[in-house]
Amino acid sequence: MNHLETVLAWLILFFEFVLCGFVFSRKAQRILPFFAAYAAALLATTVGLWLVYKTFGFESQAAYYSYWISLLLSAAMRSLAVAELCQYKLRMYRGIWGLIWRVLAGLSTFFLVHAALDAWGQPNRLAVYFLTLDRDLDIAAVAILAALLIIHNYYGLSLEPLQKTIAAGICFICAVDVIGETMLRILLAGYLLPLFAASRTPLWFALKPRFDRIADLWSTIHLISFMISIGIWCYALREPVPATSKAPVLLPAEVYREMSPAINLRLSAFNDRLVELLKP
């Protein structure tokens, strides 16, 4: 790590402490437990990596495996947080939510298999597997959250400001990571790199400094973008989290009887159809 990356890493550690402080002081875990677990996992993996780097060195094998494992853990917790945002309000519609969680489970299985096939026979297969899996999950997160916003706007199920801001932060870091991880994946598993990998040829020594510069540049961009995302989440939690209303305020009965069919007809019909289709 260069000096700039070290400074950014310390800043991110500070931001993660602040984020966890906001999450648990505002009791956001009562509304978004998986996002709270994601925030705690980010802090735990960052502290764990620092301890590994301090004990075994930045270039050690332990640091190598710890980095990729922490990346996978963070990606898994972020995926659960995305699923949690999808469940918000849609859980009231059993058919629609039944379709969505099946799609999410199917995508997760597909990404696990796709990453394994993508890494098969590649040099640095562990790095390629985790990098491909994280990239695929990032792409899915952006697509799913975009579709979620479209569904909510189309059917008038507006997300709360807290959920919207958290979704925006996740979309931002995932979109940035898709670009960087695609570039790194090309470098790690491209068609030319295997010819020069594992220091087999003198040409590898000529290419390695350029590879390291690209990796350092991407690391800096990722750290800055990640810090921005954490700042977005901290901004969303700057004020007390509104309590979940147990009894929503309803319109007068006569107004509700007039407006309800027009508002909910399409959504109810879609939900009923999905319930029928998803029956075993």
C-alpha positions in Angstrom: 0.0 0.0 0.0 1.3 3.5 -0.9 0.9 6.5 1.4 -2.3 7.7 -0.1 -4.0 4.3 0.2 -2.9 4.0 3.8 -4.4 7.4 4.6 -7.7 6.4 2.8 -7.8 3.1 4.6 -7.6 4.9 8.0 -10.3 7.3 6.9 -12.5 4.4 5.9 -12.0 2.7 9.3 -13.0 6.0 10.9 -16.1 6.3 8.7 -17.1 2.7 9.4 -16.9 3.3 13.2 -19.1 6.4 12.6 -21.6 4.4 10.5 -21.8 1.6 13.1 -22.3 4.3 15.8 -25.2 5.8 13.8 -26.8 2.4 13.0 -26.9 1.2 16.6 -27.5 4.5 18.3 -30.5 5.1 16.0 -31.6 1.5 16.5 -31.7 1.0 12.8 -31.3 -2.7 13.3 -34.9 -2.9 14.3 -36.0 -1.8 10.8 -33.1 -2.9 8.7 -31.3 -5.8 10.6 -29.4 -7.0 7.5 -28.1 -3.6 6.7 -27.0 -3.2 10.3 -25.2 -6.6 10.0 -23.6 -5.4 6.8 -22.3 -2.3 8.5 -20.9 -4.4 11.4 -19.3 -6.8 8.9 -17.6 -4.0 7.1 -16.0 -2.8 10.4 -15.1 -6.3 11.5 -13.4 -7.2 8.2 -11.5 -4.0 8.1 -10.2 -4.4 11.6 -9.4 -8.1 10.9 -7.5 -7.3 7.7 -5.4 -4.7 9.6 -4.5 -7.2 12.2 -3.5 -9.8 9.6 -1.4 -7.2 7.7 0.2 -6.1 11.0 1.0 -9.7 12.0 1.9 -11.4 8.8 2.8 -8.5 6.4 0.9 -7.0 3.5 2.5 -9.3 0.9 2.0 -12.5 2.9 -0.1 -15.5 1.9 -2.3 -15.0 5.0 -3.0 -11.4 3.9 -3.9 -12.7 0.4 -6.5 -15.2 1.5 -7.8 -12.9 4.2 -8.5 -10.1 1.7 -10.4 -12.3 -0.7 -12.4 -14.0 2.1 -13.3 -10.5 3.6 -14.4 -9.4 0.1 -16.7 -12.4 -0.2 -18.1 -11.9 3.3 -18.9 -8.2 2.5 -20.5 -9.1 -0.8 -22.7 -11.7 0.9 -23.9 -9.3 3.6 -24.5 -6.6 1.0 -26.6 -9.0 -1.0 -28.7 -9.7 2.1 -29.1 -6.0 2.6 -30.4 -5.6 -1.0 -32.8 -8.4 -0.5 -34.0 -6.7 2.7 -34.7 -3.5 0.7 -36.7 -5.6 -1.8 -38.8 -7.1 1.0 -39.7 -3.7 2.4 -43.4 -3.1 1.6 -43.5 -5.9 -1.0 -43.8 -8.4 1.8 -47.4 -7.3 2.2 -48.0 -8.9 -1.3 -47.3 -12.6 -0.8 -47.4 -13.5 -4.5 -45.0 -10.7 -5.7 -42.5 -11.3 -2.8 -42.7 -15.1 -3.5 -41.6 -14.4 -7.1 -38.9 -12.0 -6.1 -37.2 -14.2 -3.5 -37.2 -17.1 -5.9 -35.5 -14.9 -8.5 -32.9 -13.7 -6.0 -32.2 -17.3 -4.9 -31.9 -18.4 -8.5 -29.5 -15.5 -9.3 -27.3 -16.4 -6.3 -27.0 -20.0 -7.5 -26.3 -18.9 -11.0 -23.5 -16.5 -9.9 -21.8 -19.1 -7.7 -21.7 -21.6 -10.7 -20.7 -18.9 -13.2 -17.8 -17.7 -11.1 -16.6 -21.3 -10.6 -16.7 -22.0 -14.3 -15.1 -18.6 -15.1 -12.2 -19.4 -12.7 -11.7 -23.0 -13.8 -8.2 -23.5 -15.2 -7.2 -19.8 -14.7 -4.0 -18.7 -13.0 -4.8 -17.1 -9.7 -8.1 -19.0 -9.7 -9.1 -18.0 -6.2 -8.8 -14.3 -7.0 -10.6 -14.8 -10.3 -13.4 -16.7 -8.6 -14.0 -14.1 -5.8 -13.5 -11.2 -8.2 -16.0 -12.6 -10.7 -18.5 -13.5 -8.0 -18.3 -10.0 -6.4 -18.6 -8.4 -9.8 -21.7 -10.4 -10.7 -23.3 -9.6 -7.4 -22.6 -5.9 -7.9 -24.3 -6.0 -11.3 -27.3 -7.8 -9.9 -27.5 -5.3 -7.0 -27.6 -2.4 -9.4 -30.2 -4.1 -11.6 -32.4 -5.3 -8.7 -32.4 -1.9 -7.0 -33.2 -0.1 -10.2 -36.1 -2.6 -10.9 -37.2 -2.1 -7.3 -37.5 1.6 -7.6 -39.4 1.2 -10.9 -41.9 -1.2 -9.3 -42.4 1.0 -6.3 -43.0 4.1 -8.4 -45.2 2.3 -10.9 -47.5 0.9 -8.2 -47.3 3.9 -5.8 -45.4 2.1 -3.1 -42.8 4.8 -2.3 -39.8 3.9 -0.3 -39.0 5.8 2.9 -36.1 8.4 2.6 -33.9 6.1 4.8 -34.3 3.1 2.5 -33.9 5.3 -0.7 -30.7 6.8 0.5 -29.2 3.4 1.6 -30.2 2.0 -1.8 -28.5 4.9 -3.5 -25.3 4.3 -1.6 -25.3 0.6 -2.4 -25.9 1.4 -6.1 -23.1 3.9 -6.2 -20.4 1.6 -4.8 -21.6 -1.4 -6.8 -21.6 0.6 -10.1 -18.0 1.8 -9.4 -16.9 -1.7 -8.4 -18.3 -3.3 -11.6 -16.0 -1.1 -13.7 -12.9 -1.7 -11.6 -13.5 -5.4 -11.0 -14.1 -6.0 -14.7 -10.7 -4.4 -15.5 -8.9 -6.4 -12.8 -10.5 -9.6 -14.0 -9.3 -8.9 -17.6 -5.8 -8.4 -16.2 -5.9 -11.5 -13.9 -7.6 -13.9 -16.4 -7.1 -12.3 -19.8 -5.9 -14.2 -22.8 -2.3 -12.8 -22.7 -1.6 -12.8 -19.0 -1.3 -16.6 -18.6 1.7 -16.5 -21.0 3.6 -14.2 -18.6 2.1 -15.4 -15.2 4.0 -16.8 -12.3 7.2 -15.1 -13.3 7.9 -17.7 -16.1 9.3 -15.3 -18.6 11.4 -12.1 -18.5 8.5 -10.3 -20.1 6.5 -10.7 -16.9 9.0 -8.6 -15.0 8.5 -5.8 -17.6 4.7 -6.1 -17.3 4.5 -6.3 -13.5 5.2 -2.6 -12.7 2.4 -1.6 -15.0 0.1 -4.1 -13.5 0.9 -2.8 -10.0 0.3 0.8 -11.1 -3.1 -0.1 -12.5 -3.9 -2.1 -9.3 -2.9 0.9 -7.1 -5.0 3.3 -9.2 -8.0 1.1 -8.9 -7.5 0.6 -5.2 -7.4 4.4 -4.7 -10.6 4.9 -6.7 -12.3 2.1 -4.8 -11.4 3.5 -1.4 -12.6 7.0 -2.3 -15.8 5.7 -3.8 -16.4 3.4 -0.8 -15.8 6.3 1.6 -18.4 8.3 -0.4 -20.9 5.5 0.0 -20.4 5.3 3.7 -20.9 9.0 3.9 -24.2 8.7 2.1 -25.3 6.1 4.6 -24.2 8.2 7.5 -26.2 11.1 6.0 -29.3 8.9 5.9 -28.9 8.0 9.6 -28.0 11.6 10.8 -31.5 11.9 12.3 -33.5 9.4 14.5 -35.0 6.6 12.5 -38.8 6.9 12.3 -40.5 4.2 14.3 -42.5 1.6 12.4 -46.1 2.6 12.6 -48.2 -0.3 13.9 -51.5 1.3 12.8 -51.2 3.3 9.6 -53.4 6.4 9.3 -56.2 5.6 6.9 -58.5 7.8 4.8 -62.1 8.1 5.8 -64.0 4.9 5.0 -66.1 6.4 2.1 -63.0 7.9 0.5 -61.1 4.7 0.8 -63.9 2.7 -0.8 -63.9 5.1 -3.8 -60.1 5.3 -4.3 -58.9 1.9 -3.3 -60.1 -0.1 -6.3 -58.5 2.4 -8.7 -55.2 2.5 -6.9 -54.7 -1.2 -6.1 -56.5 -3.0 -8.9 -53.4 -3.6 -11.0 -51.2 -4.6 -8.1 -53.8 -6.8 -6.5 -54.5 -8.6 -9.8 -50.8 -9.1 -10.4 -50.3 -10.4 -6.9 -53.2 -12.8 -7.1 -52.0 -14.2 -10.4 -48.5 -14.8 -8.9 -50.0 -16.6 -5.9 -51.8 -19.0 -8.3 -48.7 -19.5 -10.4 -46.4 -20.2 -7.4 -48.7 -22.7 -5.8 -46.9 -26.1 -5.5 
